[in-house]
Amino acid sequence: MFQYTVATLVLLLNASILFAQLTEFRAGDKLSASEMNKNFEYFKEKFQMRTTQVNCPNDSIQEALKEYNHIQISGECSENIFIELKGWNGPKILNSNFIYIEGTGSQRSTKILAKDTNSPTLFVNDSITVRVENITLENGNNVVEVGRNALFYGGEINIFNSDGSGINVYQGAYARVQNLNLDVTGRGLVSELSGTILIRDAVLENAFRAIYLRSNSHVRIFDLLIKNSQYPIDSEQSNTTSTNLNIESDSNIIGLRFYRSTGDFNNLNFNNAKIGMRQSNLNIFNSNITGQLNANREDLFTIGYNSSLMISDSTVRGYDSEAIVLYDNSYVLSRGTKFISDIQTLVIGPFASASLYDSEVSSTSEHAIDVSFNSGLRLNDTKIQSPSDTDITINGTSSVILSQSSSSLNEDVSISLNNNSYLSADGGVSLDSINCSSGSRVSLGSSTTIKNLDSDCTD
């Protein structure tokens, strides 16, 4: 994604000079604030920055932009700022491809408030680069709007909106924001139509949809806290990459929603969690995901319609909810993960499958795993615990394969098979009992030990 950003800059600058002077960031690189600042120092020299002071409320930022490209602001400004080369929505900005706006007050005390709340507070458009620092921006239908291949860089900024959204990026535009406090009632960060947002060291509060992604867009997250959002992430046909995302929510949360989307989450901490997936693929690592105490049996993970979840070294804790419900050609791969619930923990089917390696599945009150309706489950070195007489139920021509290289499968585990289902156990598996009915069958390896094997279980 950073390669795309550099490619965009090449269109704005002279390519040979740019690559000689700038630090190039590639996907997966660790971002450095000092290196980014060096890049901007180069911008300032490259574009021959012309500096002026705007003292609000007496002076106008928009007027200053007609001749200057480095605007130092003090006071509280009441206006809508339009910055674009072609002037389709506001005055033409012809003096520079790079605009730098900074507040001179301490701790973001300089303010820009939208005079017309039906328009953006700051509008950036049409292959221009804008940097904003040490400012509070408020109101507008979107506080910041970035469109048509524009680049927006924000540092040390507050964004407040009591009746609208925060940052909207679309049509190939790119926004990089760090040290952000965002408190809005509508949508927090919006990326649409191949837009890209990179956010780090930020807090997003009270947004109905904190992160809203549509139409081949992308958000990259580093060290973000989302608080009191009904949809912390709502993604369609887009991608989320996250490191150190913390989500604090209450019982009103609707949850994370992914439709035809992809996501990679490292160190996701999510309480009162609900996660829905349709035709989507998520990878989750080193995470702690906890459901609601009174969820009325609503699922923590609902994974369906050709979706897949790869989860490793994590804990998924459902209380009054199944930890995972999996159906309709969807798949879960778990490595080193604990799944815990006060009711059924894993519900697999119809037409779904899961593979668990070095994992743990436990229920405090019901059976741990239900596999049904042409579904499949593979357990390898996975511990199963529940207080139920039957820990795993297999129904409706489904199949389960157990394989243990150690004694991690509890010897008290009992399995029930119904309706032409199948169980294969090998590699040191030791079970308490297996019961079969309606044409179900069992295949046992030579090293498998069963205390009580139903005579109806035939191979």
C-alpha positions in Angstrom: 0.0 0.0 0.0 2.9 2.3 0.6 4.3 1.5 -2.8 1.0 2.9 -4.2 1.5 6.0 -2.2 5.0 6.6 -3.5 3.7 6.0 -7.0 1.1 8.7 -6.4 3.8 11.0 -5.2 5.8 10.3 -8.3 3.0 11.8 -10.4 3.2 14.9 -8.3 6.9 15.4 -8.1 9.9 14.8 -10.4 10.6 11.1 -10.1 14.4 11.1 -10.2 14.7 13.9 -7.6 12.0 12.3 -5.3 13.6 8.9 -5.0 17.0 10.5 -4.4 15.7 12.6 -1.5 12.8 10.7 0.1 12.7 7.7 2.4 10.6 5.0 0.7 8.2 3.0 2.8 7.1 -0.4 1.7 4.3 -2.7 3.0 5.4 -4.2 6.3 8.0 -1.5 7.1 8.1 -0.1 10.6 7.1 3.6 10.3 9.4 6.2 11.7 8.2 9.6 12.7 11.6 11.1 12.2 11.9 9.7 8.7 8.4 11.0 7.8 9.4 14.4 9.2 12.6 14.3 7.0 10.3 13.7 4.0 8.2 16.7 4.9 11.3 18.9 5.4 12.2 17.9 1.8 8.7 18.8 0.7 9.1 22.3 2.2 12.3 22.8 0.4 11.1 21.3 -2.8 8.0 23.5 -3.0 9.7 26.7 -1.8 7.4 27.2 1.1 5.9 30.7 1.4 4.9 31.3 5.0 2.2 33.6 6.4 0.4 34.0 9.7 -3.4 33.9 10.0 -4.8 35.4 13.2 -8.4 34.3 13.6 -11.2 35.5 13.8 -9.9 38.5 11.9 -8.0 36.8 9.0 -9.1 34.1 6.5 -7.2 30.9 5.8 -8.9 30.6 2.4 -7.7 34.0 1.4 -4.2 33.2 2.6 -4.1 30.1 0.5 -4.3 32.2 -2.7 -0.7 33.2 -2.3 0.9 31.1 0.5 1.4 27.4 1.0 2.6 27.4 4.7 -0.2 28.8 6.9 0.5 29.4 10.6 -2.8 29.8 12.4 -3.7 31.3 15.8 -7.0 31.7 17.5 -10.4 30.3 16.5 -11.4 30.3 12.8 -14.9 30.0 11.5 -14.8 28.9 7.9 -14.8 26.0 5.4 -11.5 25.4 3.7 -11.4 24.1 0.1 -8.0 23.0 -1.3 -7.9 21.6 -4.8 -6.1 22.3 -8.1 -9.0 22.4 -10.4 -11.4 24.4 -8.3 -14.5 22.3 -9.0 -15.8 22.8 -5.4 -14.0 26.0 -4.3 -11.2 28.5 -5.2 -8.3 27.2 -7.3 -5.1 26.6 -5.5 -2.4 27.2 -8.1 0.6 28.3 -6.1 1.7 24.8 -4.9 1.0 21.1 -4.9 1.9 21.0 -1.2 0.1 22.9 1.5 1.2 23.0 5.1 -1.3 24.2 7.8 -0.2 24.4 11.4 -1.6 25.7 14.6 0.6 27.9 16.7 -1.4 27.5 20.0 -0.3 25.0 22.6 -1.9 21.5 22.8 -4.1 21.9 19.8 -5.8 25.0 21.1 -6.0 26.5 17.6 -9.4 25.7 16.2 -11.1 25.6 12.8 -14.9 25.4 13.0 -17.0 24.9 9.9 -19.1 28.0 9.2 -21.3 25.9 6.9 -22.1 22.6 8.7 -23.5 21.1 5.5 -20.0 21.2 3.9 -16.6 19.7 5.0 -14.6 21.7 7.5 -11.5 20.9 5.4 -11.8 19.6 1.8 -8.7 18.4 0.0 -9.0 17.2 -3.6 -7.4 16.5 -6.9 -3.8 15.2 -6.6 -2.6 17.7 -4.0 -0.8 17.1 -0.7 -1.9 18.7 2.5 -0.3 18.5 6.0 -2.2 19.7 9.1 -0.7 19.8 12.6 -1.5 20.9 16.1 -5.1 21.9 15.4 -8.7 21.1 16.5 -11.2 20.8 13.6 -14.9 20.7 14.3 -18.3 20.1 12.7 -19.1 20.1 9.0 -20.8 17.1 7.4 -17.4 15.6 7.3 -14.7 17.3 9.3 -12.0 16.3 6.8 -12.8 15.1 3.3 -10.0 13.8 1.0 -10.8 12.9 -2.6 -9.5 12.2 -6.1 -5.9 11.0 -5.5 -5.2 13.7 -2.9 -2.8 13.0 0.1 -3.6 14.2 3.6 -1.2 14.0 6.5 -2.5 14.9 10.0 -0.5 15.0 13.2 -1.4 16.1 16.7 -5.0 16.9 15.8 -8.5 16.7 17.4 -11.6 16.1 15.3 -14.9 16.7 17.0 -18.4 16.5 15.4 -21.6 16.5 17.3 -23.8 15.9 14.2 -21.7 14.2 11.5 -18.6 12.2 10.6 -14.8 12.5 11.0 -12.4 11.8 8.1 -13.7 10.7 4.7 -11.2 9.4 2.1 -12.2 8.3 -1.4 -11.4 7.9 -5.1 -7.8 6.8 -4.7 -7.0 9.3 -2.0 -4.7 8.6 0.9 -4.7 9.8 4.5 -2.1 9.3 7.2 -3.1 10.4 10.7 -1.2 10.0 13.9 -1.8 11.3 17.5 -5.5 11.8 16.7 -8.4 12.3 19.1 -11.6 11.8 17.3 -15.0 12.2 18.9 -18.0 12.1 16.5 -21.5 10.8 16.4 -21.7 9.6 12.8 -18.9 7.7 11.1 -15.3 8.1 12.4 -12.9 7.0 9.6 -14.5 6.5 6.2 -12.6 5.0 3.3 -14.4 4.4 0.0 -13.8 3.8 -3.7 -10.1 2.7 -3.3 -9.3 5.1 -0.5 -6.6 4.3 2.0 -6.2 5.4 5.6 -3.2 4.8 7.9 -3.8 5.6 11.5 -1.6 5.3 14.6 -1.6 6.4 18.2 -5.2 7.4 18.1 -8.5 7.3 20.1 -11.9 7.1 18.3 -14.9 7.7 20.6 -18.7 7.6 20.3 -18.8 7.0 16.5 -21.8 4.9 15.4 -19.4 3.3 12.9 -15.9 4.0 14.0 -14.2 2.6 10.8 -16.3 2.3 7.7 -14.8 0.7 4.5 -16.4 0.3 1.1 -15.4 -0.6 -2.5 -11.8 -1.8 -2.5 -10.6 0.5 0.3 -8.0 -0.1 3.0 -7.2 0.9 6.6 -4.0 0.2 8.3 -4.0 0.5 12.1 -1.2 0.9 14.7 -2.0 1.4 18.4 -5.7 2.4 18.2 -8.4 2.6 20.9 -12.0 2.5 19.8 -14.6 3.3 22.5 -18.4 3.3 22.6 -19.0 2.4 19.0 -21.9 0.2 17.8 -19.9 -0.8 14.7 -16.2 -0.6 15.5 -15.4 -1.8 12.0 -17.9 -2.1 9.1 -16.2 -3.4 6.0 -17.5 -4.3 2.5 -15.1 -5.4 -0.3 -12.2 -3.9 1.6 -9.2 -4.7 3.7 -8.1 -4.1 7.3 -4.6 -4.5 8.7 -4.2 -4.0 12.4 -1.5 -4.1 15.1 -2.5 -3.3 18.7 -6.2 -2.5 18.3 -8.2 -2.2 21.6 -12.0 -2.0 21.5 -14.0 -1.0 24.6 -17.7 -1.3 24.2 -20.9 -1.8 26.1 -23.9 -4.1 25.6 -25.3 -1.9 22.8 -22.6 -3.0 20.4 -23.7 -4.5 17.1 -20.1 -5.7 16.4 -17.5 -6.0 13.8 -19.0 -6.7 10.3 -17.1 -8.1 7.3 -18.7 -8.7 3.9 -16.5 -9.8 1.0 -13.6 -8.4 3.0 -10.2 -9.4 4.4 -8.4 -8.6 7.6 -5.2 -9.2 9.6 -5.3 -8.5 13.3 -2.3 -8.8 15.6 -3.0 -8.2 19.3 -6.7 -7.4 19.0 -8.3 -6.9 22.5 -12.0 -6.7 22.2 -14.5 -6.9 25.1 -18.3 -7.3 24.7 -17.4 -8.7 21.3 -19.5 -9.7 18.3 -17.9 -10.5 15.0 -19.9 -11.3 11.8 -18.3 -12.6 8.6 -19.9 -13.3 5.2 -17.7 -14.2 2.2 -14.7 -12.8 4.2 -11.3 -14.0 5.3 -9.7 -13.0 8.7 -6.4 -13.8 10.3 -6.2 -13.2 14.0 -3.0 -13.6 16.1 -2.1 -13.0 19.8 -5.5 -11.7 20.6 -8.1 -11.7 23.5 -11.7 -11.6 22.4 -14.4 -11.7 25.1 -18.2 -11.9 24.6 -21.0 -10.2 26.5 -22.0 -11.5 29.9 -25.7 -11.4 28.9 -25.7 -12.0 25.2 -29.0 -13.9 25.1 -27.2 -16.7 23.2 -26.1 -14.4 20.4 -23.0 -15.8 18.8 -19.6 -14.3 19.5 -18.2 -15.3 16.0 -20.8 -15.9 13.3 -18.9 -17.2 10.2 -20.8 -18.0 7.1 -21.2 -18.0 3.3 -17.7 -19.1 2.1 -15.7 -17.3 4.9 -12.6 -18.4 6.7 -11.0 -17.6 10.0 -7.4 -18.4 10.8 -6.7 -17.8 14.5 -3.5 -18.4 16.5 -2.3 -18.0 20.0 -5.4 -16.3 21.2 -8.3 -16.7 23.6 -12.0 -16.5 22.6 -14.3 -16.3 25.6 -18.0 -16.5 25.2 -20.3 -16.3 28.2 -24.0 -16.5 27.2 -23.0 -17.1 23.6 -21.4 -19.7 21.5 -17.7 -18.8 20.9 -18.0 -19.8 17.2 -20.9 -20.6 14.9 -19.8 -21.8 11.5 -21.9 -22.6 8.5 -22.3 -22.6 4.6 -19.0 -23.6 3.2 -16.9 -21.8 5.8 -13.8 -22.9 7.6 -11.9 -22.2 10.8 -8.2 -23.1 11.4 -7.0 -22.7 14.9 -3.5 -23.1 16.3 -2.7 -22.7 20.0 -6.1 -21.0 20.8 -8.5 -21.4 23.7 -12.2 -21.4 23.0 -14.4 -21.1 26.2 -18.2 -20.7 26.6 -20.8 -21.1 29.3 -23.0 -22.8 26.6 -22.0 -24.7 23.5 -18.6 -23.5 22.5 -18.1 -24.6 18.8 -21.1 -25.1 16.5 -20.1 -26.4 13.1 -22.6 -26.8 10.3 -24.4 -27.0 8.1 -21.8 -27.6 5.4 -18.7 -26.2 7.3 -15.4 -27.5 8.6 -12.8 -26.7 11.2 -9.3 -27.8 12.1 -7.9 -27.3 15.6 -4.2 -27.9 16.4 -2.7 -27.5 20.0 -5.9 -25.8 21.0 -8.5 -26.1 23.8 -12.3 -26.2 23.7 -14.3 -26.0 26.9 -17.8 -25.4 28.0 -18.9 -24.8 31.6 -22.5 -26.1 31.3 -23.2 -27.9 27.9 -21.4 -30.1 25.5 -18.3 -28.4 24.0 -18.7 -29.1 20.2 -21.6 -29.8 17.9 -20.9 -30.9 14.3 -23.9 -31.4 12.0 -25.3 -31.5 8.5 -22.4 -32.6 6.2 -19.7 -30.9 8.2 -16.2 -31.9 9.3 -13.9 -31.4 12.2 -10.2 -32.3 12.7 -8.8 -32.2 16.2 -5.0 -32.6 16.7 -3.5 -32.4 20.2 -6.6 -30.5 21.3 -8.0 -30.6 24.8 -11.8 -30.9 25.2 -13.6 -30.3 28.4 -17.3 -30.0 29.4 -19.6 -31.1 32.3 -22.0 -32.8 29.8 -22.5 -36.5 29.5 -21.6 -36.0 25.8 -18.7 -33.6 25.0 -18.8 -33.9 21.2 -22.0 -34.6 19.1 -21.7 -35.6 15.5 -24.9 -35.6 13.4 -26.2 -35.6 9.8 -23.5 -37.4 7.8 -20.7 -35.3 9.4 -17.2 -36.6 10.2 -14.6 -36.0 12.9 -11.0 -37.0 12.9 -9.1 -37.2 16.2 -5.3 -37.4 16.3 -3.1 -37.1 19.3 0.7 -37.1 19.6 0.3 -36.6 23.4 -2.4 -37.2 26.0 -3.9 -33.8 25.7 -7.3 -35.1 24.9 -9.1 -35.6 28.2 -9.7 -39.3 28.9 -13.2 -38.4 30.2 -14.3 -37.2 26.7 -17.5 -38.8 25.4 -18.7 -38.7 21.8 -22.1 -39.3 20.3 -22.7 -40.1 16.6 -26.0 -40.0 14.8 -27.5 -40.2 11.3 -24.7 -41.8 9.2 -21.9 -39.8 10.8 -18.2 -40.9 11.0 -15.4 -40.8 13.6 -11.8 -41.7 13.0 -9.4 -41.8 16.0 -5.7 -42.6 16.0 -2.3 -41.6 17.4 -2.8 -42.3 21.1 -6.3 -41.1 21.5 -7.9 -42.2 24.8 -11.7 -41.6 25.3 -14.3 -42.5 27.9 -17.1 -43.5 25.6 -18.5 -43.5 22.0 -22.2 -44.0 21.3 -23.6 -44.6 17.8 -27.0 -44.7 16.1 -28.6 -44.6 12.7 -25.8 -46.1 10.6 -22.9 -44.2 12.1 -19.5 -45.8 12.2 -16.2 -45.5 13.9 -12.6 -46.3 12.8 -10.1 -46.8 15.5 -6.3 -47.0 15.2 -4.3 -49.6 17.0 -3.1 -47.2 19.7 -6.6 -45.8 20.5 -8.2 -46.6 23.8 -12.0 -46.5 24.4 -13.4 -47.4 27.9 -17.0 -47.9 26.6 -17.6 -48.5 22.9 -21.2 -48.9 21.7 -21.7 -52.1 19.9 -23.6 -50.2 17.2 -20.4 -48.4 16.2 -19.1 -50.4 13.2 -16.6 -49.7 10.6 
